[in-house]
Amino acid sequence: MGFSAKVYNELSMRVTLLFLVLLSIKSWAAKNPNIVVIVADDLGYGDLSCYGAKDLKSPHLDSLMASGLRFTNFYANCPVCSPTRAALLSGKYQERVGVPGVIRTYPEDNWGYLSPSATLLPQALKKEGYRTAAIGKWHLGLDDEAHPNTRGFDHFHGFLGDMMDDYYKHRRHGQHYMRLNKEKVDPEGHATDIFTDWTIDYLASEAKEEEDAPFFLYLAYNAPHTPIQPPKDWLEKVKAREEGIDNKRAKLVALIEHMDDSIGKVIAALKENDQWKDTLLLFVSDNGGQINVGGNCGNLRGGKQDMYEGGIRVPACAVWPGVIKPATTDFTAMTMDIFPTAMEAARATSAEGLDGQSFLPLLKTGLQVAKERDLFFTRREGNLRYMGEVSWAMKRGKWKLVKNSPMGPWELFDLEKDPLETTDLTKLQAPIFRDLAAAMRGHIQRGGSVPWQKPE
């Protein structure tokens, strides 16, 4: 008995719907993406050619940014290292996990203690079946309780301390902080090359894993942080190409270009291992560029250590082949937003009480309605200049409240009309100043409840 055209059409429709349902189930059940976060150290807003640098060539990062979503309003949580890293890995404001300032070797100049109770991103992703690795600069504590292996990373190959006193000797205050997990290692070569080689080795080992589980890789270069110490051949190449460039700037450009080349090698390894197509990669700088060593923060005011825009607005991008369409966005995001974004990409529920907000909808669709929120920036510092006091800033829409130095005044800026932060409006806009100041005080009180020194 033959089928009528009507029955045939109904059967075809049902088969098609069943196929779409099965395809949806297959897509839903597919492996979660690998997640790679690459952090540069002190890379200024204007220190990539795709952000306007004229004397610098960064082809690999330019290509990366062009293949994904490039941010023009991405903010670091702090204008110095440790606090931003604590915010990235916790999804919370840095003082809420005990790191309002830089963690250092000697207690008398240490301004942070990573809270043992804080849930870090690798710990959260491990619960979702991820293998986890940290390579490069740690700078969140030297004790065992703060060690990357203790805080959720299955594999650590890097430098426990803050800055290196020499890119080739890999010491800080004469102390040895290079580790493979908890064992001391003493590699030879430039730190940028070492971290890149270790990353390529790790990616190769992941490619050989029989268990089909995704990985989370946190790769933190210490370039282009001081000392500005590029390989000699890279410096010579810059000087030969950029006629009239001064030596200070040439050294920094060479150090950045060397790091750019290394990031290109990491991306090439992901592609060669057939990992690239299944990877969400986020790139960001931990704070603005250091002006006195040649850093370029574009046309922004200030640089590293400043609460002005040059200290906290940073280059950033997100790439996910087949998911993120190439574009540039002025959507405002912050380092601590990476945690919930990564968790949502892993189709997981984030830890409770996060301050960060996921921007995954923006990455997937190109559109996201920005939720109204105040953004706060905190930095505690020591020495004779700061004496353990705090610099602050906050943003609410176009308004920005700033106390750039503990000894300086509070200032109010309208970033829409005054993006260079030249005109203080605290008196002309007194009601707005009072409203923001009240919110700032509330944030200060909330952060003050968390210890930032290790209990005796």
Buried (B, 14 or more C-beta within 10 A) or exposed (E): EEEEEEEEEEEEEEEEEEEEEEEEEEEEEEEBBBBBBBBBBBBBBBBBBBBEBEBBBBEBBBBBBBBBBBBBBBBBBBBBBBBBBBBBBBBBBBBBBBBBBBBBBEEEBBBBBBBBEBBBBBBBBBEBBBBBBBBBBBBBBBEEEBBBBBBBBBBBBBBBBBBBBEBEEBBBEEEBBBBEEEEEBEBEEBBBBBBBBBBBEBBEBBEEEEEEBBBBBBBBBBBBBBEBBBBEEBBEBBBEEBEEBEEEBBBBBBBBBBBBBBBBBBBEBBEEBEBBEBBBBBBBBBBBBBBEBBBBBBEBBBBBBBBBBBBBBBBBBBBBBEBBEEEEBEBBBBBBBBBBBBBBBBEBEBBEEBBBBBBBEBBBEBEBEEEEEBBBBBBBBBEEEBEEBBBBBBBBBEBBBBBBBBEEEBBBBBBEEBBEBEEBBBEEBEEBBEBBBEBBEEBBEBBEEBEBEBEE
